[in-house]
Amino acid sequence: MRAAVTVWDGRISPVFDVSREAAIVTIENGTVAARSSASIETPNPELRIARLIELGIDTLICGAISEPLRTELTIRGVRVVGFVAGEVDDVIQAFIAGGLPAPALSMPGCCRKQNRFRWGPRQGGGCRRGRGMR
């Protein structure tokens, strides 16, 4: 599996749509087998998506992401784990452990929006634990 984690100064980039760099992580048998970085900077959303596909990305882990980009990535077979915040290494370890999404690694105030994508409108009941509105 190859995952891309958008990076800005050692942390998750706050907005995927304008991210410049991604940490590319190859995960095998529950560990990081390889790690590199790649430029994903482009003003064109279609080229940004094409770049991730070219890099062989299965999963994108990012901060905020616009709905059109999320939808297009999903259509192209890329799993999107959005509205994530924190140190890149912490996020990668949580992802490997199956711990994303997680309240401790969520963007402040984004819990309800993130749950909407997972359970649909009114099904998640907002945050079940941790930060966010109840």
N, C-alpha and C positions, 0 to 999 in steps of 0.2 A: 504494500500500500504506500502511496506517496501522498503526503499532505503538504499544503502550503499554509504558512502562518504569516500574515502580513505584519511587518516589523517597522517600528519607528523608535529609535534610540533604546533598543533592548526590551521594549514593551510592545504589546499588540497595538498596531496602528489604529487610531480611533475611527477612521472611515475608510472602508475598502475602496470606494469609488475614486479616491485620490491617492491611494497608497503608491509608494514608489518602489518598495522592496518586499520580497517574500523570502522567508526561510523555507527551504524545501527539505522535508524530512522523509526519509524512506524508513518505514517501520516493518520489521520482520520478527516474528516470534515474540512480540511484545516488547521489543527494544528498538532503539534508534540504530539502524544499520549504516546510515549515511546521512550527512547533513551538508547543505550548501546554501548559497543565496542566489537570488536571481532578480533582475530588474523587471518590474511589471508596469513601469511608468509609461503611460500614454494618455493623451487626452480623449482617445476614442474608446468607448466602452466595448465595442465589438473586438477591437484589437487586444484589449485587456483580457477578455474571455479567451480569445484565440491563443494568447500567450500561455495561460494556465493549461489549456488543452495540449498545447505543444510540449509543455513541461511534464505531461503525463499525470496531472494532479487528479486524485480521486476525491479528496476532501479539502475544502477551504475553511480555515479557521480565521475569523476576522472580527473586527469591531462592528460598527454600524455598516449596513449595506443597503442600497436602494432596492426596492422591490423588483424593478425590472431586471437588474443584474442578478439578483437571487434567483428569480424565475428562470432566466436564460441559462444560468449555470446548472440549475436542477434539471432542466430539459436536456442538457448535454451530458447528464450523468455525473455531475460533480455534487457531492453532498456538501451543503453549506451549514457550518456551525457559526452563526453570527451573534453579535452583541456580546462578544467575549472581551474581557479586559484583564490586564495583569502582565507579569513578567513572562517572556516567551518560554523560558525553560519550565516554569511552573505550569503553563498552559499545555505544553507538549506532554509533560508527565501526566497531567490530569486526563488528557485525551487518550493516551495509551492505556491508562487504567480504566477507561470508560466513564470518567467522571465529568464529562461535559454534556450539556450545560450544567454549570454549578453556580449557586448564588455568590460564592466567594470570588468567582472569576467572571462575573457578569458586569456589564456596564451599568453604572448607577442609573436607576430609573427605567431600565429597559426590560425588567423581568416580565411584566405583563405582555409587552410586545413579543418577546421571545416565545413565551408560552402560547401565544396566538398561533404561531407557525407550527407548534408541536401538537396542539390539541384542538385547534379550531376555536372560533369565537365562543366565549362563555363556557367552554368545557374545562379549561385549566384552572379556573377560579383564581387567577393571579398567582402570586408566589405562594408556594406551599411551605417554604421555610426560608430563613435568611433574609436578605435585604428585599426591599420593594414594598409595594402596597399589598394589603391583605383584603 
